[in-house]
Amino acid sequence: MEKKTVRDVSICGNRVLVRVDFNVPINEQTGEITDDSRIRASLPTIEYLSNHNARIVLCSHLGRPMGTRNPKYSLEPVAKRLSFILREEIKFMSDCIGTEVENAVEQLDCGQILLLENLRFYPEEEGNNPVFAQKLSRLGDIFVNDAFGTSHRNHASIVGVTRYLPSVAGLLLEKEINSLGLILEQPRRPFGVLLGGAKVTDKVKLLENTMGKVDYIIVGGGMAATFLKAQGYEVGNSLIDGSLETASMLIDKFTGNGVKLFLPEDVMVTNSINPVVPAVNVPVNQIPPDKMVVDIGPATITKFTEILERCRTVFWNGPMGIYEKPEFSEGTRTIARVMSNLLATTIVGGGSTAEIMTEMKLAEKMTFVSTGGGASLEFLSGEPLPGVSVLMAKDSEEKPGTYRPFVEENNIRLPEQINLYKNITIKNDNKIVMLVIDGLGGLPHPQSGRTELETASTPNLDKLALRSVCGFSIPVCHGITPGSAPGHLGLFGYDPLQYTIGRGVLEALGIDLDVRPGDVAARGNFCTIDSGGLITDRRAGRINSDKAAELCALLDGQKFNGIEAIVHPVREHRFVVIFRAGHALSDEVADTDPQQTGVAPLQANPFGPTAQETAAAVNQFLTRAREILAGHEPANMIMLRGFSNIPSLPTMTDIYKLRPAAIAGYPMYRGLAKLAGMDILATGSHIAEEIQTLEDNYALYDFFFVHIKGADSAGEDGDFQRKVGVIEEVDGCLPRILRLKPDVMIVAGDHSTPAVMKSHSWHPVPLLIHSAYCRPDSTTAFSESGCLGGGLGAIPATSIMPLAMANALKLSKYGA
């Protein structure tokens, strides 16, 4: 498909407005959904968005409420069914536009899903009213069309909204286009088209468009009567749809193009369908004038089966009779069973045919069952679908509309980065300040449900982190985190895939150990296990730093087959252990107790053939540790996490020709700064003191890394108000940094909501960039202009620093 899909855009943290087709059948008496296949068809897109931490807003129509609010057509039952399928709460709104809806969307956490009320409660939906479309667009930063079944409609939620938002295809829409496209491009031959239903006129363009590719056309259902009539047969009271001239014209085209047409040989006829009068079987040349055709007959079923079994590709649209009446459904049911057993590519063209396959539980035996009846017919007819035509082209950077889409610049490796940005830094006159705030956003308060950032009275940070910037409308999600390893490296432009590093290594570097390239480091925790081998205290929380240092001294210096274990305390129950040999060790060793099962003995397992030596030494160290710590309760055992080599990195000076300095009190960040070749500046532990250190040394360096500790997740010590105070203090210091007039300022947050912590280690970094070309005396300068970025979604941590510098160049070039 030549359109961008949801995989091609940055979605993490963004509000994603998804048009789905939840027009499901509902029992009028019970209110229960009788077939949820359309809901399940959209699950791949919904789950993709959820797994990538989007804030998901689903919209759909249901039935034909004719532009009025009718409880009969409410989508609330759909929300309940979706909640049941996903095993999670789905928020439901009783409207689809308006302030209340917009506020609810803003409050969504990453990965959360909200379903809007029926779009067709508003007549403006089907009228493609631009005001209505614009109101819908306020609910998203990105629009995803996953409703193939309605993509042939020129409606506001299908076409109109794309004027205001970057618009891409969902995974279901992509699958529909690709699967149906096989028929038009390279069908395996013989290719048969099986058509039923009543309307010949609906299929004329399809038949003409496939004329050069199709081998057999098999016609049943009500439209067979029209073709039989065109050939001179008496069809009694059967419905004749369309002109006989059209049917005759098609028959002539089939003959002229070598296409074989197969019509029924016998049919089932009756003189009443309501009330039902039993049908009788007659040959097609003996249809009584007072009866109507209601199904194909047994001889025709046999003939159609024989033709279908010759085919290698079959497209089926339309039942073989009046399927809604069980008495007249035998032909359709039998053909459905035949289709399910064909050794061919079998594609069902949506509508009632798809419902038949689902009801008979045969859908999974088909190659593909389309969710769109009319849409699939229009697509196969060669007609452009309005809802697909307006989506962004695969090979274009932007499309017609009122917005300019963001173009990611993160697909270059470190050597190319060095060359690309050399011209930016060659003069050594850039001033770049990176502010990393632990817990920017933070966990929700257990009572209020609001995060620290939401609670704090911050004129600058909240606008930076929660509101759109520079017209991109891409807010930073609550909870984007650099992660404990790759993300931190990525802050400085290092490729975490090339330079693997664990948190244990960073902490080791931060405490001035004599670490060497080739060493393997890991973070350790003291823990307590009982006589049965179960962990009863994962962090031995009653051990203070002095006690931990004493125990580390007992463990330090152990040697196993030429590998030495060097142990150093970090704080409280934590320590770092470095495994050193006379050669480089492999770090492909799994964490001990990685699933936190609470079962001991704890053991390290290699997950690479070169790690046997390291794993053996680690397990010997664990065994010795248990012997040494016996009787030292509450800490009588250890766990090890984050095995990683000590890497040798090119310094930031080598890469960017910058003189970098770090202001950080936390060991891990001092270690990171040391790894990147920065000078470590002595400073106090309070934010104001760190800013003072920045001001005092501003003339001496080109790049400053400032780490602010203290806004970590609420719940660690329960002091929520202290975290709020930290964020307010940071916000108050921003004008001081602005007065220094940095060329670029980057604000990045570490740690936050549980939804994001699921994939903590590999999550992207929130990037907020500000230029001193904004007025430095304005306390609202951050939100006014000059910001490029802001929760840039799927940008991996590999290119944050180079991207910041590239944006600095853009700002100066365009005079922002």
C-alpha positions in Angstrom: 0.0 0.0 0.0 1.4 3.4 -1.0 0.2 5.2 2.1 1.9 5.8 5.4 0.7 3.6 8.2 0.7 3.9 12.0 4.2 2.3 11.9 5.5 5.3 10.0 4.7 8.1 12.6 5.7 9.0 16.1 2.9 8.0 18.4 4.4 7.6 21.9 2.6 10.0 24.3 0.5 11.4 21.5 -3.3 11.5 21.3 -4.2 9.3 18.5 -7.7 9.7 17.0 -8.6 6.3 15.4 -11.6 5.9 13.1 -12.8 2.3 13.6 -15.7 0.5 12.2 -17.7 -0.8 15.2 -21.0 -0.9 13.3 -21.8 -4.3 14.9 -25.2 -6.1 15.0 -27.0 -5.7 18.3 -30.1 -7.6 19.5 -32.9 -5.1 19.9 -34.6 -7.1 22.7 -31.5 -7.9 24.8 -29.1 -5.1 23.8 -26.4 -7.7 23.4 -23.8 -7.7 20.5 -24.5 -10.7 18.4 -21.2 -10.6 16.3 -18.1 -8.8 17.6 -15.8 -9.7 14.6 -15.5 -6.0 13.5 -14.3 -5.1 17.0 -11.8 -7.9 17.0 -10.6 -6.9 13.5 -9.3 -3.6 14.9 -7.4 -5.1 17.8 -4.0 -5.2 16.0 -4.1 -1.4 15.6 -5.4 -0.8 19.1 -2.9 -3.1 20.7 0.0 -1.6 18.6 -1.0 1.9 19.8 -1.3 0.8 23.4 2.0 -1.1 23.4 3.7 2.1 22.0 2.1 4.2 24.8 -0.2 6.3 22.7 -3.3 7.9 24.2 -6.0 6.3 22.2 -9.3 7.9 21.2 -11.6 5.6 19.2 -14.5 6.9 17.2 -17.2 5.1 15.1 -20.7 5.1 13.9 -23.4 2.5 14.7 -26.5 1.9 12.6 -28.5 4.7 11.0 -29.7 7.2 13.8 -30.3 9.8 11.0 -28.5 12.6 12.8 -30.4 12.4 16.1 -29.4 11.1 19.5 -31.0 7.6 19.8 -30.1 5.4 22.8 -30.8 2.4 20.6 -27.7 3.2 18.6 -25.4 4.0 21.5 -21.8 2.6 21.4 -21.8 2.0 25.1 -22.3 -1.8 24.7 -19.4 -1.7 22.3 -17.2 -0.2 25.0 -18.2 -2.9 27.4 -17.4 -5.6 24.9 -14.1 -4.1 24.0 -13.3 -3.9 27.7 -14.1 -7.6 28.1 -11.9 -8.5 25.1 -8.9 -6.5 26.2 -9.4 -7.2 29.9 -8.9 -3.6 30.8 -11.1 -0.6 31.4 -12.3 1.3 28.4 -13.4 4.9 29.1 -16.7 5.8 27.4 -17.9 9.3 26.6 -21.6 10.1 26.1 -20.6 12.5 23.3 -18.0 12.7 20.6 -17.2 16.4 20.5 -17.1 19.3 23.0 -15.2 20.6 26.0 -16.0 17.7 28.3 -14.7 15.2 25.7 -11.6 17.3 25.1 -10.8 17.4 28.9 -11.3 13.6 29.2 -8.9 13.0 26.3 -6.3 15.3 27.9 -6.5 13.2 31.1 -5.7 9.9 29.4 -2.5 8.2 30.4 -0.2 6.5 28.0 -1.8 3.3 26.7 -5.3 4.2 27.9 -8.3 3.9 25.6 -11.3 6.1 25.3 -14.4 5.4 23.0 -16.5 8.2 21.8 -20.3 8.1 21.4 -21.9 7.5 18.0 -20.6 10.0 15.4 -23.9 9.8 13.4 -25.8 11.3 16.3 -24.7 14.5 14.5 -26.0 15.1 10.9 -22.7 17.0 10.3 -20.9 13.6 10.3 -22.4 12.3 7.1 -22.5 15.8 5.7 -18.7 16.1 6.1 -19.2 19.4 7.9 -15.8 21.2 8.3 -16.7 22.7 11.7 -17.6 19.2 13.0 -14.4 17.7 11.5 -12.3 20.4 13.1 -13.9 19.8 16.5 -13.1 16.1 16.1 -9.5 17.0 15.2 -9.1 18.7 18.6 -9.1 15.2 20.2 -5.9 14.0 18.5 -2.4 14.8 17.4 -2.5 12.1 14.8 -5.4 10.6 12.9 -5.5 6.9 12.0 -8.1 5.5 9.6 -8.7 1.9 10.4 -12.3 1.8 9.1 -12.0 0.3 5.7 -15.7 -0.6 5.7 -16.6 3.1 5.6 -13.7 4.5 3.6 -15.8 4.8 0.5 -17.9 7.4 2.4 -17.1 11.2 2.2 -17.8 11.7 5.9 -16.3 14.1 8.4 -14.6 11.4 10.5 -13.2 9.7 7.3 -12.2 12.6 5.1 -12.8 16.0 6.8 -10.6 15.4 9.8 -7.6 14.7 7.6 -7.5 18.4 6.7 -6.4 19.2 10.3 -4.2 16.3 11.4 -1.4 14.1 10.1 -3.3 11.1 8.7 -2.2 7.5 8.2 -3.7 4.1 7.8 -4.3 1.6 10.6 -3.1 -2.0 10.4 -6.5 -3.3 9.5 -6.9 -0.8 6.6 -3.4 -1.7 5.4 -4.3 -5.4 5.5 -7.6 -4.8 3.6 -5.8 -2.8 0.8 -3.0 -5.3 0.5 -5.2 -8.4 0.5 -7.8 -7.1 -2.0 -4.9 -5.7 -4.0 -3.7 -9.2 -4.7 -6.9 -9.7 -6.8 -6.1 -6.7 -9.0 -2.4 -7.2 -9.3 -1.3 -10.9 -9.4 -4.1 -13.3 -8.7 -3.2 -17.0 -9.1 -5.0 -18.5 -12.0 -7.5 -19.7 -12.7 -9.2 -16.8 -10.9 -12.9 -17.1 -10.1 -15.3 -14.4 -9.0 -18.4 -15.7 -7.2 -21.2 -13.1 -7.0 -24.6 -13.2 -5.3 -26.9 -10.8 -3.8 -29.6 -8.8 -5.7 -27.9 -5.8 -7.3 -26.2 -6.2 -10.7 -25.5 -2.5 -10.9 -23.3 -2.6 -7.8 -21.0 -5.1 -9.5 -20.7 -3.8 -13.0 -17.5 -1.8 -12.5 -15.9 -4.6 -10.6 -16.6 -7.0 -13.4 -15.2 -4.5 -16.0 -12.1 -3.8 -13.9 -11.2 -7.4 -13.4 -12.1 -8.4 -17.0 -8.4 -9.0 -18.0 -7.6 -11.1 -15.0 -10.6 -13.2 -14.2 -11.2 -16.7 -15.8 -14.6 -17.7 -14.3 -17.6 -15.6 -13.3 -20.1 -17.6 -11.2 -23.4 -15.9 -10.5 -26.0 -16.9 -8.0 -28.5 -15.2 -5.7 -31.0 -12.6 -6.9 -28.7 -11.2 -9.6 -28.8 -14.5 -11.4 -32.4 -13.9 -12.3 -31.4 -10.7 -14.2 -28.7 -12.6 -16.2 -31.1 -15.5 -16.9 -33.8 -13.0 -18.0 -31.2 -11.4 -20.3 -30.6 -14.8 -21.9 -34.3 -15.3 -22.6 -35.4 -17.4 -19.6 -38.7 -16.9 -17.8 -38.0 -15.9 -14.2 -41.5 -15.4 -12.9 -41.9 -12.8 -10.1 -38.1 -12.7 -9.3 -36.6 -9.3 -8.7 -34.9 -7.9 -11.8 -32.3 -5.3 -10.8 -30.9 -3.0 -13.4 -31.6 -2.9 -17.1 -31.5 -6.1 -19.1 -29.3 -4.2 -21.5 -26.6 -4.0 -18.8 -26.6 -7.7 -18.2 -26.5 -8.4 -22.0 -23.6 -6.0 -22.4 -21.7 -7.8 -19.7 -22.4 -11.2 -21.2 -21.0 -10.0 -24.5 -17.9 -8.6 -22.8 -17.3 -11.9 -21.0 -17.5 -13.7 -24.3 -15.2 -11.3 -26.0 -12.5 -11.5 -23.3 -12.6 -15.3 -23.0 -14.2 -15.2 -19.6 -16.5 -18.2 -18.8 -19.9 -17.3 -17.3 -21.6 -19.8 -15.1 -25.3 -19.4 -14.2 -27.6 -21.7 -12.2 -28.9 -24.8 -13.8 -31.7 -25.3 -11.3 -33.2 -23.0 -8.6 -35.4 -23.1 -5.6 -38.7 -21.2 -6.1 -41.6 -20.2 -4.0 -44.6 -17.8 -4.3 -44.2 -16.2 -0.8 -41.3 -15.4 1.5 -43.5 -13.7 4.1 -45.1 -15.8 5.3 -42.7 -18.5 4.2 -44.1 -21.0 1.7 -41.8 -24.0 1.2 -39.6 -23.8 -1.9 -39.5 -26.4 -4.7 -36.7 -27.2 -7.0 -37.1 -26.6 -10.8 -34.7 -26.3 -13.8 -34.1 -22.7 -14.9 -36.1 -23.3 -18.0 -39.2 -24.3 -16.0 -39.6 -21.4 -13.5 -43.4 -20.9 -13.0 -44.6 -17.3 -13.8 -46.2 -17.0 -10.4 -43.1 -17.9 -8.4 -39.8 -16.3 -7.5 -36.2 -17.6 -7.3 -35.0 -17.8 -3.6 -32.0 -20.0 -3.7 -29.8 -22.1 -6.0 -30.7 -25.8 -6.5 -28.7 -29.0 -5.7 -27.5 -29.4 -9.4 -26.2 -25.9 -9.4 -24.4 -26.4 -6.1 -22.6 -29.4 -7.6 -21.7 -27.5 -10.7 -20.5 -24.4 -8.8 -18.5 -26.6 -6.5 -16.7 -28.2 -9.5 -15.8 -24.8 -10.9 -14.6 -23.4 -7.6 -12.4 -26.4 -7.0 -10.5 -25.6 -10.3 -9.7 -22.1 -9.0 -6.5 -21.0 -7.3 -8.0 -17.6 -6.4 -11.6 -16.9 -5.5 -13.4 -13.7 -4.6 -16.8 -14.1 -3.1 -19.4 -11.3 -2.6 -23.1 -11.9 -2.0 -25.2 -14.8 -0.8 -26.6 -17.4 -3.1 -30.2 -16.9 -2.0 -32.4 -15.1 0.6 -30.0 -16.1 3.3 -31.9 -14.4 6.1 -34.7 -17.0 5.8 -33.3 -20.4 7.1 -35.5 -22.2 4.6 -33.7 -20.5 1.7 -30.1 -20.6 3.0 -28.9 -24.1 2.0 -27.2 -22.9 -1.2 -25.3 -20.2 0.6 -24.3 -22.5 3.5 -23.1 -25.3 1.3 -21.0 -22.9 -0.9 -19.5 -21.4 2.3 -18.4 -24.9 3.4 -17.0 -25.5 -0.1 -15.0 -22.2 0.1 -13.6 -23.1 3.5 -12.0 -26.3 2.0 -10.6 -25.0 -1.2 -6.8 -25.2 -1.8 -6.8 -21.7 -3.1 -6.5 -18.0 -2.0 -10.0 -17.3 -0.8 -11.1 -13.7 -0.2 -14.6 -12.8 1.1 -15.8 -9.4 0.1 -17.4 -8.2 3.3 -21.0 -7.2 4.1 -23.5 -10.0 4.5 -21.0 -12.6 3.1 -18.6 -11.8 5.9 -21.3 -12.2 8.4 -22.2 -15.6 7.0 -18.7 -16.8 7.3 -18.4 -15.5 10.8 -21.7 -17.0 11.9 -20.7 -20.4 10.5 -17.3 -20.1 12.2 -15.5 -20.5 8.9 -13.9 -17.1 8.7 -10.6 -18.4 10.0 -10.4 -20.9 7.1 -10.5 -18.1 4.6 -7.4 -16.4 3.4 -9.0 -13.0 4.1 -12.5 -11.8 5.1 -12.9 -8.1 4.4 -14.8 -5.9 6.8 -16.1 -3.7 4.0 -18.9 -4.7 1.7 -19.5 -1.6 -0.4 -15.9 -0.4 0.2 -14.4 -3.6 -1.1 -16.6 -3.5 -4.2 -15.6 0.1 -4.9 -11.9 -0.7 -4.4 -12.0 -3.7 -6.7 -13.9 -1.6 -9.2 -10.8 0.6 -9.5 -12.6 3.5 -7.8 -10.4 5.6 -5.4 -11.7 5.4 -1.9 -12.1 8.9 -0.4 -10.9 7.8 3.0 -7.7 6.2 1.6 -6.9 8.9 -1.0 -6.5 11.6 1.7 -4.0 9.7 3.8 -0.3 10.6 3.7 1.7 9.1 0.8 4.4 6.6 1.7 7.1 8.5 -0.1 6.2 12.0 0.8 7.1 14.2 3.7 3.9 16.1 3.8 0.5 16.2 2.2 -2.0 18.9 1.3 -3.5 20.5 4.4 -3.1 23.1 7.0 -0.3 21.4 9.0 3.3 20.5 8.3 4.1 16.9 9.5 7.2 16.3 11.6 10.0 14.5 9.8 12.1 12.3 12.0 15.9 12.8 11.8 17.0 9.8 13.8 18.0 7.2 11.2 21.8 7.9 11.0 24.6 6.1 12.8 27.3 7.6 14.9 30.0 8.1 12.2 27.4 9.9 10.0 26.3 12.0 13.0 29.9 13.2 13.5 30.2 14.4 9.9 26.7 15.8 9.7 27.0 18.0 12.8 30.7 19.0 12.4 29.6 22.1 10.6 27.4 23.1 13.5 30.0 22.8 16.2 33.2 23.8 14.4 33.2 27.3 15.8 33.0 26.1 19.4 30.6 29.0 20.1 27.4 27.0 20.8 26.0 27.1 24.3 23.9 24.0 25.1 22.2 23.3 28.4 20.7 19.9 29.1 18.5 19.7 32.2 17.5 16.2 33.3 14.8 16.1 35.9 14.2 12.9 37.8 10.5 12.2 37.9 9.3 14.9 35.5 5.6 14.2 35.6 5.9 11.5 38.2 3.4 8.9 39.4 -0.2 9.9 40.1 -1.0 10.8 43.7 -2.9 7.8 45.3 -5.8 10.0 46.4 -6.1 12.7 43.7 -4.8 10.6 40.7 -2.9 13.7 39.6 0.8 13.7 39.0 3.3 16.0 40.6 3.6 18.1 37.4 -0.1 18.4 37.2 -0.3 19.5 40.8 2.5 21.9 40.8 1.9 25.6 40.0 4.4 25.8 37.2 4.0 28.6 34.5 6.8 27.1 32.4 7.2 23.4 32.8 3.6 22.4 32.6 3.2 24.3 29.3 6.4 22.6 28.0 5.4 19.1 29.1 1.6 19.1 28.8 0.8 21.5 25.9 1.6 21.5 22.2 4.7 23.4 21.1 5.6 25.2 17.9 2.4 24.1 16.1 3.2 20.4 16.2 0.6 19.6 18.9 2.8 16.8 20.2 2.6 16.8 24.0 5.1 15.1 26.2 3.4 12.0 27.7 3.3 11.6 31.4 5.9 8.9 31.9 8.3 9.0 29.0 11.6 7.8 30.4 15.1 7.5 29.1 15.4 4.1 30.7 18.1 2.8 33.0 20.7 2.2 30.3 20.2 3.0 26.6 18.2 6.1 27.2 20.8 7.8 29.3 23.5 7.2 26.7 21.1 8.4 24.1 20.9 11.8 25.8 24.4 12.5 24.5 24.0 11.0 21.1 25.6 7.6 21.7 24.1 4.7 19.9 22.9 2.3 22.7 22.8 -0.6 20.2 26.5 -0.1 19.5 27.6 0.7 23.1 25.6 -1.6 25.4 25.8 -0.4 29.0 23.8 -1.3 32.1 22.9 0.7 35.1 25.4 -1.2 37.2 28.2 0.1 35.0 27.0 3.7 35.3 26.8 3.4 39.1 30.3 1.8 39.1 31.7 4.6 37.1 30.1 7.1 39.4 32.0 5.9 42.5 35.5 6.3 41.0 36.3 2.6 40.8 39.2 1.6 38.6 37.0 0.2 35.9 38.6 -1.0 32.6 37.2 -1.8 29.2 36.3 -5.5 29.1 35.2 -5.7 32.7 31.6 -6.8 33.4 29.6 -4.9 36.0 26.3 -5.6 37.6 24.1 -3.9 40.2 23.5 -5.9 43.3 20.9 -5.9 46.1 21.2 -7.5 49.5 18.1 -9.7 50.2 16.8 -12.1 52.8 15.8 -15.7 52.1 14.2 -18.1 54.6 15.1 -21.7 55.3 12.8 -22.9 52.5 14.7 -20.8 49.9 12.0 -18.2 49.4 12.8 -14.5 49.3 11.2 -12.7 52.2 12.8 -9.3 51.8 13.9 -8.3 48.3 15.9 -5.2 49.4 16.8 -6.0 53.0 15.4 -2.6 53.8 16.6 -2.6 57.4 20.2 -2.4 56.3 21.7 1.0 56.4 24.7 2.2 54.3 27.2 1.5 57.0 26.0 -2.1 57.4 26.0 -2.5 53.6 29.6 -1.3 53.4 30.6 -3.8 56.1 29.0 -6.7 54.2 30.5 -5.5 50.9 34.0 -5.7 52.5 33.3 -9.3 53.3 32.4 -10.1 49.7 35.1 -8.0 48.0 38.1 -9.7 46.4 36.8 -13.2 45.8 38.4 -15.0 42.9 37.0 -17.8 40.7 39.1 -19.5 38.0 41.1 -16.3 37.3 38.0 -14.0 37.5 38.0 -11.5 40.4 34.8 -10.0 41.9 35.3 -6.4 43.1 32.4 -5.2 45.3 31.7 -1.6 46.3 28.7 -0.3 48.2 26.5 2.4 46.5 23.9 3.2 49.2 21.8 1.3 51.7 21.1 -2.2 50.4 22.7 -1.6 47.0 26.2 -2.3 45.7 28.1 -2.8 42.5 30.1 -5.8 41.6 32.7 -5.8 38.8 34.0 -9.1 37.4 37.5 -8.8 36.0 39.8 -11.2 34.1 42.9 -10.7 32.1 40.8 -10.5 29.0 37.4 -9.1 28.0 34.4 -11.0 29.4 31.1 -11.5 27.8 28.1 -9.8 29.5 25.4 -12.0 27.9 24.3 -13.1 31.3 20.7 -13.0 32.5 19.7 -11.2 35.7 19.3 -13.4 38.7 15.6 -13.9 39.5 14.6 -11.8 36.4 10.9 -12.6 36.7 10.9 -11.7 40.5 9.4 -15.1 41.3 10.6 -14.9 44.9 12.3 -18.4 44.6 15.9 -19.0 45.5 18.6 -20.2 45.0 19.3 -17.3 42.8 21.2 -18.2 39.6 22.6 -16.5 36.6 22.2 -18.1 33.2 24.2 -17.3 30.0 22.1 -16.4 26.9 25.1 -16.6 24.6 27.7 -19.2 23.9 30.6 -16.9 24.9 29.1 -16.1 28.3 29.6 -19.6 29.9 32.8 -18.4 31.6 31.2 -15.2 33.1 28.1 -17.1 34.2 30.1 -19.8 36.0 32.1 -17.2 37.9 28.9 -15.3 38.8 27.2 -18.5 40.2 30.3 -19.4 42.2 30.3 -15.8 43.6 26.6 -16.2 44.5 27.3 -19.5 46.3 30.2 -18.0 48.2 28.1 -14.9 49.1 25.4 -17.1 50.7 28.1 -18.9 52.8 29.7 -15.6 53.8 26.4 -13.9 54.7 24.9 -16.7 56.7 24.2 -15.4 60.1 24.1 -11.8 58.9 20.3 -11.5 58.9 18.4 -9.7 57.7 20.8 -9.8 54.7 21.8 -13.4 54.0 21.8 -13.4 50.2 22.3 -11.2 47.1 20.6 -10.6 43.8 22.4 -9.3 40.7 20.9 -7.2 37.9 22.0 -5.5 34.7 25.2 -7.4 33.6 27.1 -5.2 31.1 30.5 -4.6 29.7 32.4 -1.5 30.5 32.5 0.2 27.1 35.1 2.5 25.7 33.3 5.5 24.1 34.5 8.4 22.0 34.1 11.5 24.2 31.7 14.3 23.5 34.7 16.5 22.6 35.7 14.0 20.0 32.2 13.9 18.5 31.0 17.5 18.8 34.2 19.5 19.4 32.5 20.8 22.6 33.9 21.4 26.0 31.4 19.6 28.2 30.8 19.8 31.9 28.4 17.9 34.3 26.7 19.2 37.4 25.4 16.1 39.1 25.2 14.7 42.6 23.9 11.3 41.8 26.6 8.5 41.2 25.0 7.1 38.1 24.9 10.5 36.3 28.4 11.3 37.4 29.4 8.0 35.9 27.6 8.8 32.7 29.3 12.2 32.5 32.7 10.6 33.1 32.0 8.0 30.4 31.2 10.8 28.0 34.5 12.6 28.9 32.9 15.5 30.8 34.4 17.6 33.5 32.6 16.9 36.8 31.9 20.2 38.6 31.7 20.3 42.4 28.3 21.7 43.5 25.8 21.6 46.3 22.9 19.3 46.6 20.1 21.8 46.2 18.7 23.0 42.9 19.6 26.6 43.5 23.2 25.6 44.2 23.4 23.6 41.0 22.1 26.6 39.0 24.6 28.8 40.7 27.4 26.4 39.7 26.1 26.6 36.1 26.2 30.4 36.2 29.7 30.5 37.7 31.1 28.2 35.1 29.1 29.3 32.1 31.9 31.1 30.3 34.2 28.1 30.5 32.3 25.3 28.7 30.1 24.8 25.7 27.9 22.1 27.0 26.4 21.7 30.4 24.6 18.6 31.8 22.6 19.4 34.9 20.9 16.6 36.8 18.2 17.5 39.3 17.6 14.8 41.9 14.5 14.9 44.0 11.4 14.8 41.9 11.4 11.0 41.7 8.1 9.1 41.7 5.7 9.7 44.5 5.4 6.6 46.6 9.2 6.0 47.0 9.0 7.8 50.3 5.4 8.9 50.3 6.3 12.6 50.4 4.2 13.8 47.5 4.3 17.5 48.4 8.1 17.4 48.5 8.1 16.3 44.9 5.7 19.1 44.0 8.0 21.5 45.7 11.0 20.2 43.7 9.2 20.7 40.4 8.1 24.2 41.4 11.6 25.1 42.3 12.9 23.8 39.0 10.3 25.9 37.2 11.4 28.9 39.2 15.0 28.4 38.1 14.2 28.3 34.4 14.3 32.1 33.9 17.8 32.1 35.4 18.9 29.7 32.8 17.2 31.7 30.1 19.0 34.8 31.1 22.3 33.0 30.2 21.0 32.9 26.6 21.9 29.3 25.7 21.7 28.5 22.0 19.8 25.3 22.9 18.1 24.1 26.0 17.0 20.5 26.4 14.6 19.4 29.2 14.4 15.7 29.6 12.6 13.7 32.3 13.4 10.4 33.9 10.9 7.9 35.3 7.2 8.3 35.6 3.9 6.3 35.2 3.5 2.5 35.6 2.3 2.2 32.0 5.6 3.4 30.7 7.7 1.6 33.3 6.6 -1.7 31.7 9.2 -1.1 28.9 11.4 1.1 31.0 14.8 0.3 29.6 14.1 1.0 25.9 11.7 4.0 26.1 12.3 7.2 24.2 13.4 10.4 25.8 11.1 13.4 26.0 12.9 16.2 24.2 12.0 19.9 24.8 14.2 22.3 23.0 14.3 26.0 23.5 16.5 28.7 21.9 17.8 31.9 23.4 16.4 33.7 20.4 13.3 33.8 22.4 13.0 36.7 24.8 15.0 35.5 27.9 13.1 38.0 30.2 9.8 36.3 29.5 8.6 33.7 32.0 6.4 32.2 29.4 9.1 32.1 26.7 9.1 28.3 26.7 5.5 28.1 25.6 5.5 31.1 23.3 7.9 30.1 20.5 11.2 28.5 19.6 10.4 25.0 20.9 11.2 22.3 18.5 10.0 18.9 19.6 8.2 17.8 22.7 7.6 14.1 23.3 8.8 13.2 19.9 7.3 9.8 20.3 9.1 6.9 18.6 12.4 8.7 18.2 14.8 6.3 19.9 17.4 7.6 22.3 20.2 7.2 19.8 19.9 10.7 18.3 18.7 13.0 21.0 21.9 15.1 21.2 22.5 15.4 17.5 18.9 16.2 16.9 19.1 19.0 19.5 22.0 20.5 17.8 20.4 20.2 14.4 17.4 22.1 15.7 19.7 24.7 17.1 21.0 25.3 13.6 17.4 25.5 12.3 16.5 28.1 14.9 19.5 30.3 14.1 18.9 29.9 10.4 15.3 30.9 10.5 15.7 33.5 13.1 13.2 32.0 15.5 
